[in-house]
Amino acid sequence: MTSKKEQITQAADASFTLKSSIDTEHSISSFERFVLSEDGVTLMLARNVEARLNRACFYRFIDEFITSS
């Protein structure tokens, strides 16, 4: 069963694929597109749509990409 949480996976070429809660996938060209703030992680997608990581993905993102750097 597919989870409704947003998921980020890192591809071998250092690009990212963001899978949304409605099962759409968006290619993210680099880590720099992610905006970190006190209340979350966001990034802009096509057509100026803002994506936000939910709580579980926020903590996973911080653990995997920020603290392990």
C-alpha positions as CSV (number, residue, x, y, z in Angstrom):
1,M,0.0,0.0,0.0
2,T,1.4,3.4,-0.9
3,S,1.9,5.9,1.9
4,K,0.4,9.3,1.7
5,K,3.6,10.9,3.0
6,E,5.9,12.8,0.7
7,Q,9.1,10.9,0.0
8,I,12.5,12.1,-1.2
9,T,14.9,9.8,-2.8
10,Q,18.3,10.7,-4.0
11,A,19.3,9.5,-7.4
12,A,22.8,8.5,-8.4
13,D,23.4,11.8,-10.3
14,A,22.7,13.9,-7.2
15,S,19.3,15.0,-8.4
16,F,16.2,14.2,-6.4
17,T,12.7,12.8,-7.0
18,L,9.9,14.1,-4.8
19,K,6.9,11.9,-4.6
20,S,3.8,13.8,-3.4
21,S,0.9,12.6,-1.3
22,I,-1.2,12.4,-4.5
23,D,1.4,10.2,-6.2
24,T,2.9,12.8,-8.6
25,E,6.6,12.8,-9.1
26,H,8.8,15.9,-9.5
27,S,12.4,16.0,-10.5
28,I,14.5,18.3,-8.4
29,S,17.8,19.3,-10.0
30,S,19.8,20.0,-6.8
31,F,19.8,20.1,-3.1
32,E,19.9,24.0,-3.2
33,R,16.3,24.1,-4.3
34,F,15.2,23.0,-0.7
35,V,14.6,25.9,1.6
36,L,15.1,25.2,5.3
37,S,13.3,27.2,8.0
38,E,12.4,26.8,11.6
39,D,9.0,25.4,10.8
40,G,9.8,23.2,7.8
41,V,11.4,22.3,4.5
42,T,9.9,23.7,1.4
43,L,10.7,24.0,-2.3
44,M,9.1,25.4,-5.4
45,L,7.9,23.1,-8.1
46,A,6.7,23.7,-11.6
47,R,4.1,26.4,-12.1
48,N,5.1,28.0,-8.8
49,V,3.6,25.3,-6.7
50,E,5.1,25.2,-3.2
51,A,5.9,21.7,-1.7
52,R,6.2,21.2,2.0
53,L,7.6,18.2,3.7
54,N,5.3,16.7,6.3
55,R,6.6,16.1,9.9
56,A,8.1,12.6,9.3
57,C,9.8,13.6,6.1
58,F,11.1,16.8,7.7
59,Y,12.9,14.8,10.4
60,R,14.1,12.2,7.9
61,F,15.4,15.0,5.6
62,I,17.2,16.8,8.5
63,D,18.7,13.5,9.7
64,E,19.8,12.3,6.2
65,F,20.9,15.5,4.5
66,I,21.8,18.0,7.2
67,T,23.2,16.2,10.2
68,S,25.1,13.6,8.2
69,S,26.9,16.2,6.0
